[in-house]
């Protein structure tokens, strides 16, 4: 085959190829944007679920959500580091926050092998920083505090 025997230009085929490339690029970009926006969604959902249990006053289930163990009463010996009594002091009606009536996740950021969240509890001035571990899905107090900006 020589240059003079080259196949004729097929505009329909070229249009299909071009549109396929554009659609593929669009799907990749959309997927990347959605991944960035919803990267921490499972951890945010876990913290929202935890706070809804605390707001209802169901500290038994809330402690199970904190430890990612709904059957925690079957093996309380696993949780000697942060007992249910300590949990009740921190999250019960006599805690520093009083009765928790509202919460709002102000900021989230993946730090190390977990997600740190700044949660506004009862409209307070400074957020409470919690951390959800990626692997175990346990909630805990975060040693890291995020910058949320000026008031």
TITOR-250583 format. One record per residue (C-alpha): x, y, z negated; residue in one letter. Coordinates in pm, whole numbers, padded with zeros to 5 digits, always signed. Layout:
BEGIN
XYZA/...
//
This chain:
BEGIN
+00000+00000+00000X/+00135+00337+00096X/+00043+00685-00013X/-00185+00723+00283X/-00375+00410+00178X/-00453+00540-00172X/-00810+00484-00292X/-01052+00773-00259X/-01115+00995-00559X/-01423+00875-00749X/-01581+01173-00926X/-01834+00956-01112X/-01563+00732-01257X/-01351+01033-01359X/-01652+01191-01532X/-01722+00870-01726X/-01359+00843-01838X/-01348+01211-01942X/-01675+01185-02137X/-01561+00864-02306X/-01241+01031-02423X/-01430+01338-02551X/-01686+01127-02737X/-01413+00915-02895X/-01225+01226-03010X/-01547+01375-03147X/-01627+01059-03344X/-01272+01048-03487X/-01287+01415-03593X/-01635+01373-03743X/-01521+01061-03929X/-01219+01246-04070X/-01434+01539-04185X/-01686+01306-04352X/-01407+01109-04519X/-01262+01427-04666X/-01601+01553-04783X/-01715+01226-04941X/-01379+01082-05052X/-01459+01112-05425X/-01833+01047-05397X/-01836+00706-05578X/-01652+00853-05876X/-01878+01160-05883X/-02181+00931-05874X/-02040+00732-06167X/-01989+01048-06376X/-02337+01179-06287X/-02486+00845-06390X/-02291+00857-06718X/-02414+01207-06799X/-02773+01119-06712X/-02755+00835-06967X/-02608+01070-07229X/-02878+01329-07157X/-03145+01062-07210X/-02981+00975-07542X/-02906+00618-07432X/-02555+00610-07578X/-02544+00229-07570X/-02570+00219-07189X/-02356+00533-07159X/-02074+00357-07346X/-02110+00068-07103X/-02084+00312-06811X/-01781+00478-06976X/-01602+00143-06991X/-01756+00004-06669X/-01886-00288-06874X/-02265-00309-06922X/-02218-00615-07147X/-01969-00443-07378X/-02154-00562-07692X/-02057-00922-07607X/-01686-00841-07655X/-01638-00529-07867X/-01284-00641-07951X/-01171-00513-07607X/-01257-00155-07699X/-01071-00096-08025X/-00885+00204-07877X/-01206+00402-07831X/-01480+00241-08036X/-01852+00297-08004X/-01844+00497-08330X/-01581+00730-08180X/-01789+00753-07864X/-02098+00854-08065X/-01899+01128-08238X/-01783+01263-07900X/-02110+01233-07708X/-02389+01218-07966X/-02602+01509-08089X/-02342+01605-08352X/-02061+01639-08095X/-01885+01961-08001X/-02138+02005-07720X/-02445+01935-07932X/-02729+01772-07747X/-02619+01754-07385X/-02900+01897-07174X/-02723+01970-06845X/-02405+01903-06655X/-02255+02004-06323X/-01940+01878-06158X/-01746+02194-06074X/-01430+02052-05917X/-01286+01712-05820X/-00940+01610-05712X/-00768+01278-05660X/-00469+01267-05891X/-00252+00956-05893X/-00470+00645-05906X/-00785+00822-06019X/-01014+01118-05972X/-01010+01412-06212X/-01333+01609-06246X/-01408+01935-06417X/-01761+01907-06557X/-01957+02204-06686X/-02151+02077-06988X/-02450+02280-07111X/-02329+02586-06919X/-02007+02618-07121X/-01728+02859-07041X/-01460+02597-06979X/-01519+02266-06806X/-01460+01928-06964X/-01206+01728-06763X/-01282+01360-06712X/-01096+01102-06508X/-01231+00797-06326X/-00979+00523-06250X/-00997+00399-05889X/-00925+00036-05975X/-01117-00022-06300X/-01387+00248-06250X/-01353+00339-06620X/-01423+00695-06726X/-01187+00868-06968X/-01072+01206-07085X/-00821+01350-06841X/-00475+01462-06949X/-00474+01678-06634X/-00673+02000-06616X/-00754+02151-06278X/-00758+02521-06201X/-01115+02632-06142X/-01044+03000-06077X/-01132+03319-06261X/-01470+03351-06428X/
//
